[in-house]
C-alpha cells in the first residue's frame, strides 16, 4: 500500500467512524451513564469486534482474489453499489429522537468491554461494509495480510479517537442529534460523502 493510498484510507476511516451508528450510540450511552473514564471501556470492546471482522474479511477476500480472476471487479462494483445504497438510506433517513435511559447501577469494566464487543459483532452490516470498502485499498501485487494489518491498526486508532469524542461529549452530541434540523443536515452530509466515496471507488483500477 502506497502512502497516497493510505492517506485515502485514513480519510475513509474518519468518514466511517464519525458517521452515526450502533457503536456511536453505545459510546454515548456509556458516557452518559458512567462518565468518560469508566464508560470508555465500551470502546475497547468495539475495537476487539472490529479486529475480528477485519480478520474475517481479510481471510475471505484473500481466498477469493487468489482463486477467481474477476473477483476484484465484482467486489469493486459491489462496493460502489453498496456505498450508493448507504447514501440513499442516509439521505432519506427519517428524523428520530435519540432517547438514552440513564442507569443507576455501574457495570464492571469487563461487562462494558463485552457490551461493546457484542454491539459490533451482532451487526452484520459491519462485515458487509468492510467487505465493500477494505479491498479497494489493496495492492494485489504485494502481500495482502501486511496491508490488512496496516488498515486494521489505522482503523482501530481512528475509531478509538472518535469513540472518545462520542463518550466524552455525550451530552452535547445528544442535544445536537435531538434537533430535527441538525439531524437532517447530518444525514444529508454523510449521504453526499458516501456518494463521493462511491465515485472515487469507481475509478480504482487493479
C-alpha positions, 0 to 999 in steps of 0.5 A: 500500500502506497502512502497516497493510498493510505492517506485515502484510507485514513480519510475513509476511516474518519468518514466511517467512524464519525458517521452515526451508528450502533457503536456511536450510540453505545459510546454515548450511552456509556458516557452518559451513564458512567462518565468518560473514564469508566464508560470508555471501556465500551470502546475497547470492546468495539475495537476487539469486534472490529479486529475480528471482522477485519480478520474475517474479511481479510481471510475471505477476500484473500481466498477469493482474489487468489482463486477467481480472476474477476473477483476484484471487479465484482467486489469493486462494483459491489462496493460502489453499489453498496456505498450508493445504497448507504447514501440513499438510506442516509439521505432519506433517513427519517428524523428520530429522537435519540432517547438514552435511559440513564442507569443507576447501577455501574457495570464492571469494566469487563461487562462494558468491554463485552457490551461493546464487543457484542454491539459490533459483532451482532451487526452484520452490516459491519462485515458487509461494509468492510467487505465493500470498502477494505479491498479497494485499498489493496495492492494485489501485487504485494502481500495482502495480510501486511496491508490488512494489518496496516488498515486494521491498526489505522482503523482501530486508532481512528475509531478509538479517537472518535469513540472518545469524542462520542463518550466524552461529549455525550451530552452535547452530541445528544442535544445536537442529534435531538434537533430535527434540523441538525439531524437532517443536515447530518444525514444529508452530509454523510449521504453526499460523502458516501456518494463521493466515496462511491465515485472515487471507488469507481475509478480504482483500477487493479 
